[in-house]
């Protein structure tokens, strides 16, 4: 019991000490600059965070962005898995679609957002951009996992197991580890993609729009506050997601 408490305290110190040092550096720099327009103090930023999270509009803005992230991420994962299955089993589709995957991976997020902004509604654009970012990551990893399965085990399972049992007990345990690792990374990219697309598309409600408004009206403290809110919620959601993925993975180990 004592060793567990010590380990928890040690982990908390490892997190808290660097954060305290960064806040101290931030405070010193803010005092040196002595301008709220350039670098607001940690206290001013925390007050802005409090003001945002104490209003219904603040939570609506956060909720709208989170909803876009979830929808874009899930659709991206689904499309990525579907494309991976197709290209892993049919060489013709792999040959045709591989250049498209490379093109998507190498094109900047901003370019996609600006191109799509001409024909897509501003509220839908962040979802589509998140999908575009997530798809090639999930696609490539899942395809490699499918191709890397044990051939002898797969051939033997065809004889003795039904399709669903083969999928549950043979295929998924071989594919899931790689898929889950990439899925966790892709979630972080989905966050960045949605915020970037919101800043460019300016939907009626969203964190990106608020950040753009703060920049225009020179409310730098609130701009910092929204940035911190994005970081904190991103870390929390990613931690929850990793816990869920770890639980799922244990079922198939």
C-alpha positions in Angstrom: 0.0 0.0 0.0 2.8 2.4 1.0 4.7 1.7 -2.2 1.5 2.4 -4.3 1.0 5.7 -2.5 4.7 6.6 -3.1 4.4 5.7 -6.8 1.3 7.9 -7.1 3.0 10.8 -5.3 6.1 10.4 -7.4 4.1 10.5 -10.6 2.2 13.6 -9.5 5.5 15.3 -8.7 6.9 14.4 -12.1 3.8 16.2 -13.6 3.4 19.1 -11.2 7.1 20.2 -10.9 7.6 20.8 -14.7 4.2 22.6 -14.9 5.2 24.8 -11.9 8.5 25.7 -13.6 6.8 26.6 -16.9 4.3 28.8 -15.1 7.1 30.5 -13.2 8.9 31.2 -16.5 5.7 32.4 -18.0 5.1 34.8 -15.1 8.6 36.2 -15.2 8.4 36.8 -19.0 5.0 38.4 -18.6 6.4 40.8 -16.0 9.3 41.6 -18.2 7.2 42.2 -21.3 4.6 44.2 -19.2 1.9 44.2 -21.9 -1.4 42.3 -21.8 -1.5 42.6 -25.6 1.7 40.6 -26.0 1.8 38.2 -23.1 -0.9 38.1 -20.4 0.1 36.8 -17.0 -0.9 33.3 -15.8 -3.4 34.9 -13.4 -5.2 36.8 -16.1 -5.3 33.7 -18.3 -6.7 31.6 -15.5 -9.4 34.2 -14.8 -10.3 34.1 -18.5 -10.6 30.3 -18.4 -12.9 30.7 -15.4 -15.0 33.2 -17.2 -15.3 31.0 -20.2 -16.3 27.8 -18.3 -18.7 29.7 -16.0 -21.0 30.6 -18.9 -23.4 28.5 -21.0 -22.0 29.9 -24.2 -18.5 28.8 -23.3 -19.7 25.2 -22.8 -21.8 25.3 -26.0 -18.7 26.4 -27.9 -16.6 23.6 -26.4 -19.4 21.1 -27.0 -19.7 22.1 -30.7 -16.0 21.6 -31.3 -15.9 18.3 -29.4 -18.9 17.0 -31.4 -17.1 17.8 -34.7 -14.0 16.1 -33.5 -15.9 12.9 -32.5 -17.9 12.7 -35.7 -14.9 13.5 -37.9 -12.6 11.0 -36.0 -15.1 8.1 -36.0 -16.0 8.6 -39.7 -12.2 8.8 -40.5 -11.6 5.6 -38.6 -14.5 3.8 -40.3 -13.4 4.9 -43.8 -9.8 4.1 -43.1 -10.6 0.6 -42.0 -12.8 0.0 -45.0 -10.2 1.2 -47.5 -7.5 -0.9 -45.7 -9.6 -4.0 -46.1 -10.2 -3.3 -49.8 -6.6 -2.5 -50.6 -5.2 -5.3 -48.6 -7.3 -7.9 -50.4 -7.4 -6.5 -53.9 -4.1 -5.5 -55.6 -5.9 -3.5 -58.3 -7.5 -1.2 -55.8 -4.2 -0.9 -53.9 -2.5 0.2 -57.1 -5.2 2.7 -57.9 -5.7 4.2 -54.5 -2.1 4.2 -53.1 -1.3 7.5 -55.0 -4.4 9.1 -53.5 -3.3 8.1 -49.9 0.1 9.6 -50.5 -1.4 12.8 -51.8 -3.7 13.1 -48.8 -0.8 12.5 -46.4 1.5 15.1 -48.0 -1.0 17.9 -48.5 -1.2 20.5 -45.7 -4.4 20.7 -43.6 -4.8 24.4 -44.5 -4.8 23.6 -48.2 -7.6 21.1 -47.8 -9.6 23.5 -45.7 -9.2 26.4 -48.2 -10.1 24.3 -51.2 -13.2 22.8 -49.6 -14.3 26.1 -48.1 -15.5 27.1 -51.6 -18.2 24.3 -51.8 -18.7 23.0 -48.2 -20.7 24.7 -45.4 -18.5 26.2 -42.7 -20.1 24.0 -39.9 -19.3 20.8 -41.9 -15.9 21.7 -43.0 -14.0 20.8 -39.7 -15.6 17.4 -39.7 -14.5 16.7 -43.3 -11.0 18.0 -42.7 -10.7 15.8 -39.6 -11.8 12.8 -41.7 -9.2 13.6 -44.3 -6.5 13.7 -41.7 -7.5 10.5 -39.9 -8.2 8.3 -42.9 -4.7 7.8 -44.3 -3.2 7.1 -40.8 -5.8 4.4 -40.0 -5.8 3.1 -43.6 -2.0 2.5 -43.9 -1.6 1.0 -40.4 -4.6 -1.3 -40.7 -3.6 -2.4 -44.2 -0.1 -3.3 -43.0 -1.6 -5.2 -40.0 -3.9 -7.2 -42.3 -1.0 -8.0 -44.7 1.2 -9.0 -41.7 -1.1 -11.7 -40.3 0.1 -15.2 -39.8 -0.8 -17.0 -43.1 -0.7 -20.5 -41.7 -3.0 -19.6 -38.8 -5.4 -17.9 -41.2 -5.5 -20.8 -43.6 -6.1 -23.3 -40.7 -8.9 -21.1 -39.2 -10.7 -21.1 -42.6 -11.2 -24.8 -42.2 -12.2 -25.0 -38.6 -13.9 -21.7 -37.8 -16.8 -19.7 -39.2 -16.2 -16.2 -40.6 -17.2 -14.4 -37.4 -15.2 -16.7 -35.1 -12.2 -16.3 -37.4 -12.6 -12.6 -37.2 -13.1 -12.6 -33.4 -10.4 -15.1 -32.4 -7.8 -15.0 -35.2 -7.9 -11.7 -37.2 -8.7 -9.1 -34.6 -6.0 -10.1 -32.1 -3.4 -9.7 -34.9 -4.7 -6.4 -36.2 -5.9 -4.6 -33.1 -2.5 -3.8 -31.5 -1.3 -1.8 -34.5 -4.7 -0.3 -35.1 -5.2 0.9 -31.5 -1.7 2.5 -31.3 -2.4 4.5 -34.5 -6.0 5.3 -33.4 -4.7 7.0 -30.3 -2.3 9.2 -32.3 -4.9 10.0 -34.9 -7.2 11.5 -32.2 -4.6 14.2 -31.5 -4.4 15.0 -35.2 -8.2 15.2 -35.4 -8.1 17.9 -32.6 -5.6 20.0 -34.5 -7.4 19.6 -37.8 -10.8 20.6 -36.4 -9.5 23.7 -34.6 -7.5 24.8 -37.7 -10.6 24.3 -40.0 -12.8 26.3 -37.6 -10.3 29.2 -37.6 -10.4 29.3 -41.4 -14.1 28.4 -41.9 -15.5 30.5 -39.0 -18.7 28.4 -38.2 -21.3 30.1 -36.1 -20.0 28.4 -33.0 -16.7 26.7 -32.2 -13.4 27.2 -30.4 -11.6 28.1 -33.6 -14.1 30.9 -34.3 -13.7 32.2 -30.7 -9.9 32.2 -31.1 -10.1 34.1 -34.4 -12.4 36.6 -32.7 -10.0 37.0 -29.8 -7.2 37.7 -32.2 -9.2 40.3 -34.1 -10.3 42.1 -30.9 -6.9 41.7 -29.3 -8.3 39.8 -26.3 -5.0 37.9 -25.9 -5.8 36.6 -22.4 -8.9 34.9 -23.7 -7.0 33.5 -26.7 -4.5 32.0 -24.2 -7.4 30.7 -22.2 -9.0 28.9 -25.1 -5.6 27.4 -26.0 -5.2 26.1 -22.5 -8.8 24.7 -22.5 -8.0 22.9 -25.8 -4.8 21.4 -24.4 -6.4 20.3 -21.1 -9.5 18.7 -22.7 -7.3 17.1 -25.4 -5.1 15.5 -22.7 -8.1 14.3 -20.7 -10.0 12.8 -23.6 -6.9 11.2 -24.9 -6.2 9.6 -21.5 -9.8 8.3 -21.3 -9.5 7.0 -24.9 -6.3 5.2 -24.1 -7.9 3.6 -21.0 -10.8 2.4 -23.2 -8.4 1.1 -25.8 -6.3 -0.7 -23.2 -9.5 -2.4 -21.9 -10.5 -3.4 -25.4 -7.1 -4.7 -26.2 -7.1 -6.9 -23.0 -10.2 -8.7 -24.3 -8.3 -9.8 -27.4 -4.9 -10.6 -25.9 
